[in-house]
Amino acid sequence: MRRVLDAVFYVLRSGCAWQFLPREFPPWRTVYYWFRKWRIEGTFEQLNAALRERLRIRLGRGIQPMASIVDSLSAKTTGVGGEQRGYDGGKKVRGRRKRHLLVDTEGLILKAKVHSAKVPDQDGLKLLLESARAEVSHLKHLWLDAGYEGRGKRWAQEALSLSVEVVRRPVKPTPEKLAKIWAEEWAKEGKKIDWQRLMPLRGFRVLPRRWVVERTFAWLSQNQRMSKDYERLCATGEAFVYAAMSRLMVRRLVRV
């Protein structure tokens, strides 16, 4: 079983097709048989949950988190075909899927849901949290971005009794020319205004809590298999998400 799992991790890291597994691993049909069996039985998700609890204890945190963050990432699909591929209205690109993640404040995955990109984030949030009833039963607070505001936020508050906080992007900087005009108009009324104070701070700023889930997406993208959505089934994509996170947590448990 260890060699089979190593072969699955090799596919995940390298992005190679099952048929091209190196000879030091078991035959690819054997590896794929066990991968499919573990996906159907939810073994990868169970492994992710067990490792997450152990790592949280090592980090001095409670076994179950009280707060979490949700975000989605639109992934380009390939020509292999498959279910649930749609038009991403935000990026204006066809044939994409979304990876929806529910993570704790350490960035560890509580639940992953892969679905068509045509599903709005408000509805995707409902799909994600409804499939994670056990994981959200102990949650008290949820951070979201502005894309979930509306029916998604209301549903989380009313159906799950969660305290929901929307993290907004900073306002766009005021053009210098416009700020100077405002200052000149106020000066005519006898008010001296420093026009530079009318402008928000420029440059990159980390959004509260949003960076946690963005970092998780970055961790997943280090695996070549996750660079695009190569899978025919959304469930296979979810299994690879859990496998990638499990591999990362095992390495951390060895170091901690």
C-alpha positions, 0 to 999 in steps of 0.5 A: 500500500505504501508503494501505491500511495507513493505512486499516487503522490508521484502522479500528483507532483509530476502531473504525468498520466497514469499510463506513464508511471515509472517502472519502480512503482506498481502497474498503473492499473493497480495504482489507479484501482486503489486510487479510485477505490479510496476516492469512492470510499472517501479515504483521502478525505478521512486521511486529510481530517486525521492529519489535520487534527494531529497537526493542529495539536502539534501547533498548540491549537484545538482539535476542531477550529472555531473559525474558517475562511472560504474562497474559490479558484477558477481552474482551466480544464483540458480536452479530456472532457467530463462533467460540470464545465462551464463559462466563468463570468468573472474571467470571461472564459469557457470550459472552466471549473471552480475549486471551492475551499473551506480552510481553518485559520492555519490554512488547513483544508476542512472541505473541498468542492469542485464544480462548474465555473458557471455556478456563482460564488453565492450558490457555490458557498451553499454547495460547499457548506451543505457537503460539510455539515459535520465540519461546520457544526463546531464553527462559529465565525466565517470570513468571506470576500465580497463575491459572497455577499447577498444570498450566500452570506444570508444563507450561511447566517440563517441556515448555519447560524454562523457569524459572517464577516465580509473582507473587502478590498481597499478602495481604489486610489483617488487620482492626483489630479482630482485630489488637487481640484478638490483641495483648490475648491475647498481653498476658495472657501477658506479651508486649507486641505492637504490634497495628499491626505485625500488619497488612500495608501498606495501599493499592495496590502494584505487583506485580513484573513483572505491571505490564509486561503490564498496561501492554501491555493498556492500550496496546492498549485505547487503540484503539477497535477493541480496546475489545471483541472485534468480530471473527467470527474469533479470527485477525482479533482476533490480527491487530488486536493485532499491528497495534496494537502495530506502530503503537505501535512505529513511533511510538516508533522515530521518537521514539527 
